[in-house]
Amino acid sequence: MTVDVNTPQTKNDIKKALEEKPEIPELEALDAASPASQEPAASAQGQEWPESSPSGQASEQALEQRPSIELENQPTLQDEPSRESGTRDLSLREPEIQTPRAAGRCYCTACLEAPLSRAFWRLGWAVAEHPWLFLLVPVLLTVALGSGLLYLPRDEKEDLEELYTPIRGPAKAERCSVQAHFTTNDSYHFSAARRSAEASFASILVVGMADSLLEEDTFTEVGRLDDAVQSLSVGQVNGTQIPYTQVCAKYQDLCVPPNLLLYTWQKNRRLDLRNVTFPIFHHEGHPIYLTGFFGGNTLGKRMGRNRLLLGTKALRLLYYLKTERLQDKLQSRQWLTHFLNQFNNTKNRLNLKKIKVVHFTSLSRQLELTATAKTVIPLFHSAYILIILFSITSCYRVHKIGSDVFYLFFDVSVRGQELAKLCHFADIQC
């Protein structure tokens, strides 16, 4: 049912209803708060309306405006006007439809957001009430748990396999089975193909300055480099020396040659390097396998199953050391360390002009990790300071507690203590 509020009959009915003043708390509150609702009340008491327009129709306009205000403020009437007729529907409104939250249904976001919000609010309140408790307890706990790091062995040499592989991994069990059936003897019958674990070695890569290394003068410089490396010896605390011949892997009481073709040429300088075949070179009835020791090869005509080696750009010298016994392993490690320390001096002393050399050993990776811990890790302090400043700046808010620098620094410092724990457990000096 709709009523036209612009008809004279409707205006008179509304005016009578206003004069009777129905006891509706919501309307009384709205009348007291709205200045527009006080003007009709003054008219009902016999007061004159103030003239707000030259035509003298202010009271009639206010009377026309009052029913609209009252109808809009009544909670039991629908206040959606009709755009076509300008009338209002005064019928009772339909019962409200319950929302999913009111009906008892809960979505995942609502179920998680509300308890998390309450939990973090309580946590923030607790931190604000007891700041020193939350600051001192993590510090004391870190000191108590970190005191055990004083008993860690620091002079013990690190083993990459022990640090970065599982303790009882299946690969280690399979390797033990292989070692039990295929034994090796580094002191008398060394064979690199039978090695089931990484050997201790020193590798030198020689690159020629000319088009090919297969020249007599170039091989002479390579031979001088080989002699200088094999003449290195490291002194011990008791005054004894550890020469290369004591730590090298041997085959029938002779050190395994670092390069078979170079070794053959050193024994027989009349060997014609222009007749060398690749990948197998037969010399006095013995095959010499050149695969893996020469690179950048230029091959010529075919000679049986092999081809003539016209030129090569690089060759490798590979020095194997004994690691079968614990004493041999320690001595080989000392010799390799001395080799790394003296290699640049040896290279400068030889004054090599026809070749360029680079070196690599089985200890290089481990030494690089140790050097990284001493050079790169200190930069983490600067990075961590920048992270603290960024965190404090990004977390600055209008909220008094949330924007307090002390609490922000306290929050970041607690996380820094957790990072320090991880660094210590990783055996990194942060």
C-alpha positions in Angstrom: 0.0 0.0 0.0 1.4 3.4 -1.0 0.3 6.9 0.2 0.9 10.2 -1.6 2.3 12.6 1.0 1.6 15.6 -1.2 -2.3 15.4 -1.0 -4.1 17.7 1.5 -5.8 14.8 3.3 -2.4 13.1 4.0 -0.9 16.4 5.3 -3.8 16.8 7.8 -3.5 13.2 9.0 0.2 13.6 9.5 -0.2 17.0 11.4 -2.8 15.4 13.7 -0.5 12.5 14.3 2.4 14.9 15.2 0.1 16.8 17.6 -0.8 13.6 19.4 3.0 12.9 20.0 3.1 9.2 20.0 5.4 7.7 22.5 8.1 6.2 20.3 11.6 6.5 21.9 13.3 6.4 18.6 11.2 9.4 17.2 11.7 11.4 20.4 15.5 10.9 20.2 15.5 12.0 16.6 13.3 15.0 17.4 15.7 16.1 20.1 18.7 15.7 17.8 17.3 17.1 14.5 16.8 20.9 14.3 14.4 20.3 11.4 12.2 18.2 13.7 11.9 21.0 16.3 10.1 23.5 14.0 6.9 21.6 13.6 6.8 21.0 17.4 7.0 24.8 17.9 4.1 25.2 15.5 2.0 22.7 17.4 2.4 24.8 20.6 1.1 27.9 18.9 4.3 29.6 18.0 4.8 31.3 14.7 7.0 30.0 12.0 9.9 32.2 11.0 9.6 33.6 7.6 12.4 32.1 5.6 11.2 33.1 2.1 9.7 36.3 0.6 6.5 34.4 -0.4 5.6 33.6 3.3 5.4 29.9 2.6 8.1 28.8 5.0 5.7 27.1 7.4 4.0 25.2 4.6 7.4 24.1 3.2 8.6 23.0 6.7 5.3 21.1 7.1 5.9 19.3 3.9 9.5 18.5 4.9 8.6 17.2 8.3 6.6 14.1 7.3 9.5 13.0 5.0 12.0 13.3 7.9 9.7 11.4 10.3 9.0 8.7 7.8 12.7 8.3 7.1 13.5 8.0 10.8 10.9 5.4 11.6 12.5 1.9 11.7 9.3 0.1 10.8 8.7 1.8 7.5 10.5 1.3 4.2 12.2 4.5 3.1 12.9 3.6 -0.5 11.0 6.2 -2.6 9.4 5.4 -5.9 11.1 7.3 -8.7 8.0 7.3 -10.9 5.2 8.6 -8.6 7.3 10.2 -5.8 5.3 8.1 -3.2 6.6 6.1 -0.2 5.6 2.6 0.8 4.2 2.7 4.3 3.6 -1.1 4.6 5.5 -3.2 7.2 9.0 -4.2 6.1 9.9 -7.8 5.4 11.8 -9.8 8.0 15.6 -9.3 7.8 17.6 -12.1 6.1 20.3 -13.4 8.4 23.8 -13.0 7.2 26.1 -16.1 7.1 27.8 -14.8 10.3 24.5 -14.4 12.1 23.2 -17.7 10.8 26.1 -19.5 12.5 28.1 -20.2 9.4 31.8 -19.4 9.5 34.3 -19.0 6.7 38.0 -19.8 6.9 39.1 -16.2 6.9 36.8 -15.3 9.7 37.7 -18.4 11.7 41.4 -17.6 11.4 41.4 -13.8 11.5 39.5 -13.3 14.7 41.5 -15.6 17.0 44.8 -14.5 15.4 43.9 -10.9 15.9 43.0 -11.5 19.6 46.2 -13.5 20.1 48.5 -10.9 18.7 46.7 -8.2 20.6 47.3 -10.0 23.8 50.9 -10.6 22.9 51.4 -6.9 22.2 49.7 -6.0 25.4 52.0 -8.4 27.3 55.1 -7.0 25.7 54.0 -3.5 26.4 53.3 -4.4 30.1 56.5 -6.4 30.7 59.2 -5.3 28.1 62.2 -6.2 30.2 61.0 -9.7 30.7 60.7 -10.3 27.0 64.1 -8.7 26.4 66.1 -10.4 29.1 64.7 -13.9 28.8 65.8 -14.4 25.2 69.2 -13.0 26.0 69.7 -15.3 29.0 68.4 -18.3 27.0 70.8 -17.5 24.1 73.8 -17.3 26.5 72.8 -20.5 28.3 72.4 -22.5 25.1 75.4 -21.0 23.4 77.7 -21.8 26.2 78.1 -25.3 24.9 79.8 -24.0 21.8 82.9 -23.4 23.9 83.5 -27.1 24.0 83.5 -27.6 20.2 86.8 -28.7 18.8 88.3 -25.8 16.8 91.7 -27.2 15.8 90.2 -30.3 14.2 90.3 -30.3 10.4 87.0 -30.2 8.6 86.0 -33.0 6.3 83.5 -31.9 3.6 82.2 -35.4 3.2 81.5 -35.7 6.9 79.9 -32.3 7.2 77.6 -32.4 4.1 76.6 -36.0 3.6 74.3 -38.2 5.7 75.9 -40.1 8.5 74.4 -43.5 7.7 73.5 -42.9 4.0 72.9 -45.7 1.6 75.7 -44.5 -0.7 78.3 -44.9 2.1 77.1 -48.4 2.7 77.4 -49.3 -0.9 80.9 -47.7 -1.1 82.0 -49.9 1.9 80.9 -53.0 0.0 82.8 -51.9 -3.1 86.0 -51.2 -1.1 85.7 -54.6 0.6 85.7 -56.4 -2.8 87.9 -54.1 -4.8 90.9 -53.2 -2.6 93.5 -50.7 -3.4 97.1 -50.3 -2.4 98.4 -46.7 -2.8 101.9 -47.6 -1.7 102.6 -50.3 -4.4 99.8 -50.8 -6.8 97.9 -47.6 -7.2 95.1 -47.4 -9.8 93.0 -44.3 -10.2 90.2 -46.4 -11.9 89.9 -48.5 -8.8 89.4 -45.6 -6.5 85.9 -45.6 -4.9 86.5 -42.4 -3.0 87.9 -39.0 -3.9 91.7 -39.2 -4.0 94.1 -36.6 -2.6 95.7 -34.9 -5.6 97.3 -31.8 -7.1 96.4 -30.8 -10.6 98.2 -28.4 -12.9 96.7 -27.2 -16.2 99.3 -26.1 -18.7 98.2 -23.9 -21.7 100.6 -23.2 -24.5 101.3 -19.7 -25.8 102.0 -21.0 -29.3 99.7 -23.0 -31.6 100.7 -26.4 -30.1 102.4 -27.8 -27.1 104.0 -30.6 -29.0 107.3 -28.7 -29.4 110.6 -29.6 -27.8 111.2 -26.2 -26.2 107.7 -26.1 -24.9 107.9 -29.6 -23.4 111.2 -28.5 -21.9 109.5 -25.8 -19.9 106.7 -28.3 -18.8 109.4 -30.7 -17.7 111.1 -27.9 -15.6 107.8 -27.2 -13.9 107.3 -30.9 -13.2 110.7 -31.2 -11.7 110.1 -28.2 -9.5 106.9 -29.6 -8.1 108.3 -33.0 -7.4 111.2 -31.4 -5.5 108.9 -29.7 -3.0 109.2 -30.9 0.6 107.5 -29.7 3.7 109.3 -29.5 7.1 107.7 -30.8 10.3 107.9 -29.6 13.9 110.6 -32.2 14.8 112.8 -31.0 12.0 112.2 -33.8 9.5 111.2 -33.2 5.9 108.3 -34.7 4.0 109.4 -34.9 0.3 107.1 -35.7 -2.6 108.5 -39.2 -3.0 107.2 -40.0 0.5 103.6 -39.0 0.0 103.1 -39.8 -3.7 100.9 -42.7 -4.8 103.2 -45.4 -6.2 103.1 -48.2 -8.7 105.8 -50.8 -8.1 107.9 -48.5 -5.9 107.8 -45.6 -8.4 105.6 -42.5 -8.1 102.7 -42.5 -10.6 103.7 -40.2 -13.4 101.6 -37.0 -13.6 101.5 -37.2 -17.4 102.5 -40.4 -19.2 103.6 -38.8 -22.5 105.7 -36.2 -20.6 107.2 -39.0 -18.5 108.0 -41.0 -21.6 109.6 -37.9 -23.3 111.7 -37.2 -20.2 113.0 -40.7 -20.2 113.7 -40.6 -24.0 114.4 -37.1 -25.3 114.7 -38.5 -28.9 111.0 -39.3 -28.9 109.4 -37.7 -32.0 106.4 -35.7 -30.8 105.1 -35.3 -34.4 104.3 -39.1 -34.5 102.1 -39.2 -31.5 98.7 -40.8 -32.0 95.5 -40.1 -30.1 93.7 -41.4 -28.1 96.2 -44.3 -27.6 99.9 -43.9 -28.3 102.0 -47.1 -28.5 105.6 -46.8 -27.4 107.9 -49.8 -27.2 104.9 -52.1 -27.1 103.2 -50.3 -24.2 100.0 -48.4 -24.8 99.8 -44.9 -23.4 96.3 -43.5 -22.9 96.2 -39.8 -23.6 92.5 -39.2 -23.0 91.9 -36.8 -20.1 95.4 -35.4 -20.3 95.3 -33.3 -23.5 92.8 -30.8 -24.7 92.2 -28.6 -27.7 93.6 -31.3 -30.0 94.1 -31.1 -33.7 93.9 -34.5 -35.3 95.3 -35.6 -38.6 95.1 -38.8 -40.7 93.9 -42.1 -39.3 96.5 -44.6 -38.3 94.7 -47.8 -37.5 92.2 -47.2 -34.7 93.9 -43.9 -33.8 94.6 -40.7 -35.5 97.7 -38.6 -35.7 97.9 -35.8 -33.1 99.0 -32.8 -35.0 98.8 -30.3 -32.2 97.3 -29.7 -28.7 96.6 -26.5 -26.8 96.6 -27.8 -23.2 97.8 -30.7 -21.1 97.3 -31.7 -17.5 99.7 -32.8 -14.8 98.0 -34.8 -12.1 99.9 -35.7 -8.9 98.2 -38.4 -6.8 99.0 -38.7 -3.1 98.6 -41.6 -0.7 95.5 -41.6 1.6 95.2 -45.2 2.5 96.5 -44.9 6.1 95.8 -42.1 8.6 99.4 -41.1 8.8 99.7 -41.0 5.0 96.6 -38.9 4.8 97.9 -36.4 7.3 101.3 -36.1 5.5 99.6 -35.7 2.1 97.5 -32.9 3.5 100.6 -31.1 4.8 102.4 -31.5 1.5 99.3 -30.2 -0.4 99.1 -27.2 1.9 102.8 -26.5 1.3 102.3 -26.9 -2.5 99.5 -24.3 -2.4 101.6 -21.8 -0.5 104.7 -22.2 -2.7 103.2 -22.7 -6.1 103.2 -19.0 -7.1 106.8 -18.5 -5.9 107.9 -21.6 -7.9 106.1 -20.3 -11.0 107.8 -16.9 -10.7 111.2 -18.5 -10.1 111.0 -20.6 -13.2 110.1 -17.5 -15.4 107.9 -19.5 -17.8 107.6 -17.8 -21.1 106.0 -20.3 -23.4 103.2 -21.7 -21.2 100.6 -20.4 -18.7 99.7 -22.6 -15.7 96.8 -22.8 -13.2 96.5 -25.2 -10.4 93.8 -27.0 -8.4 94.0 -29.5 -5.5 91.6 -31.7 -3.5 91.8 -29.2 -0.7 90.9 -26.2 -2.8 87.2 -26.3 -2.2 87.6 -26.7 1.5 90.1 -23.8 1.7 87.8 -21.6 -0.4 85.0 -22.2 2.0 87.2 -21.3 4.9 88.4 -18.2 3.2 84.8 -17.2 2.4 83.9 -17.6 6.1 86.7 -15.1 6.9 86.0 -12.6 4.1 82.3 -12.7 3.3 80.7 -13.5 6.7 81.9 -10.2 8.3 79.8 -8.3 5.7 76.8 -9.9 7.3 77.1 -7.4 10.1 76.6 -4.5 7.8 73.7 -6.3 6.1 72.1 -7.0 9.4 72.3 -3.4 10.5 70.6 -2.4 7.2 67.9 -5.0 7.9 67.3 -3.6 11.4 67.0 0.0 10.1 64.7 -1.1 7.3 62.5 -3.1 9.7 62.2 -0.2 12.1 61.4 2.3 9.4 58.9 0.0 7.6 57.1 -0.9 10.9 56.7 2.8 12.0 53.0 3.5 12.5 50.8 6.1 14.0 49.9 3.8 16.9 51.8 4.8 20.0 53.0 1.4 21.1 53.6 0.1 17.5 55.6 3.2 16.6 57.8 3.2 19.7 61.4 2.8 18.6 62.3 0.9 21.7 59.7 -1.8 21.0 60.6 -2.0 17.4 64.3 -2.4 18.2 63.5 -5.0 20.8 61.4 -7.0 18.3 64.2 -6.9 15.7 66.9 -7.8 18.3 65.0 -10.9 19.4 65.0 -12.1 15.8 68.7 -11.3 15.6 69.4 -13.6 18.5 67.6 -16.3 16.7 69.8 -15.7 13.6 72.9 -15.8 15.8 71.9 -19.2 17.1 71.6 -20.5 13.6 75.0 -19.1 12.7 76.6 -20.8 15.7 75.0 -24.1 15.0 76.2 -23.9 11.4 79.7 -23.3 12.8 80.0 -19.9 11.2 81.6 -17.0 13.1 78.9 -14.3 12.6 
